[in-house]
Amino acid sequence: MKKIIFLATVAFASASCGKDVGSSAGAASPAAQSPLKEWLEGKALVVDVRTPGEFASGHHPRAVNIPVDQVQSRISEFGDKSKPIVVYCASGSRSGHAKRTLESLGYSSVINAGGFRDLP
């Protein structure tokens, strides 16, 4: 019984910190990628929440680097709370944390795009 509860807890935790688009096992569905692609092409603020070193090794061309541990202290850089925001990191975990932080501060249009290599 303890093993079943543990596995259920792990499954829930994994699901709750994954990216918003597609599945963690593969590419995002075309329907899910459509708004993300549109946002990445100019509609949204694109934020890379990885470290400056990771950002320097490659990033989305429109991305600004605000490491996840600085999101709250640099909140003024995110602008209007209704503006679309795309956050990403290496795997989707840190960007999931950034998304939750932004939503707790009143931002209403935030997408966790997952990992940099997953971006369309």
Phi, psi and omega in degrees: 000318180298323180295320179295316179297317179299312181297321178295320179296316179297317180297318179295315180297319179295318180292325185282343180247013176279177182285163182279337185251136178070197179242160180289345183269349183193195182289156178293149176293155179303322180295320180285326182286334184304306179295323179298312180299317178298316180296318181293334183274007173147344185278332190243161167282127180254122185237122174268116184262015177281178179290161176303325178295317178296317179301316181296335181278357178146138181201167176297140184299335180259004186283146167252150182260111173230096182305146186307324181284358178247000184305309184294319182286342180247026186303329181299336180285348181275342175074210184305132184291347178262354180291138177297137179228133174247125176246144176212164178216225178265325185230345183110347182287306180295322178291330174296319177295316179298318179299313180297321178298312181299316179296323179293339178264007174101005178283130190255348183231076183239130175245130170271108183276359179085223184270153179308316182289347179270350184296141179289000000 
